Amino acid sequence: MEFTQYFMHMRGRPDRASIRLEWIERVVAKPTKEFIQSDGRIRRWAQIPEAGNKYLRVVLLEDGETVHNAFFDRSFREVEHEH
């Protein structure tokens, strides 16, 4: 996995520091839902049982490999997003 400088900077925030790389890899590899933004970036979500069943959103660049952002999405609803 590759990471943007933005991701590396945001990873230092207290609310993001607990997000494990293995969870990010899991979301990238096997998302529950995916949405392609108008700018080409790709949003992927998956539920993380080890984190209290919260949904982790991972935003990838257009290449589908470079992680730009990752955070627990408190507003995620499976039915709102189309695959």
DATA-V118614 format. One record per backbone hydrogen bond with DSSP energy under -0.5 kcal/mol. CO is the residue of the C=O (numbers start at 1). NH is the residue of the N-H. E is the energy in kcal/mol with one decimal. If there is no record, write none. Layout:
CO:NH:E / CO:NH:E
This chain:
2:67:-2.9 / 4:8:-2.0 / 5:9:-2.4 / 6:10:-2.8 / 7:11:-2.3 / 9:12:-1.2 / 10:13:-1.9 / 13:16:-1.7 / 13:17:-1.9 / 16:19:-1.8 / 18:20:-0.6 / 20:23:-0.6 / 20:24:-1.7 / 21:25:-2.7 / 22:26:-1.9 / 23:27:-2.3 / 24:28:-2.4 / 25:29:-2.5 / 26:30:-3.0 / 33:45:-2.1 / 35:37:-0.6 / 35:43:-3.3 / 37:40:-1.9 / 41:37:-2.9 / 41:43:-0.5 / 42:60:-3.2 / 43:35:-2.4 / 44:58:-3.0 / 45:32:-3.7 / 45:33:-1.3 / 46:56:-2.8 / 47:49:-0.7 / 48:51:-1.7 / 48:53:-1.3 / 48:54:-0.7 / 49:52:-1.3 / 51:54:-0.8 / 54:48:-3.0 / 54:56:-0.5 / 55:57:-0.5 / 55:73:-2.6 / 56:46:-1.2 / 56:58:-0.5 / 57:71:-2.2 / 58:44:-2.4 / 58:60:-0.6 / 59:68:-3.5 / 59:69:-1.5 / 60:42:-2.2 / 61:64:-2.4 / 65:2:-0.9 / 65:67:-0.5 / 66:61:-2.5 / 67:4:-2.4 / 69:59:-2.8 / 71:57:-3.3 / 71:73:-0.5 / 72:74:-1.1 / 73:76:-1.3 / 77:80:-1.7 / 77:81:-0.6 / 78:81:-0.9
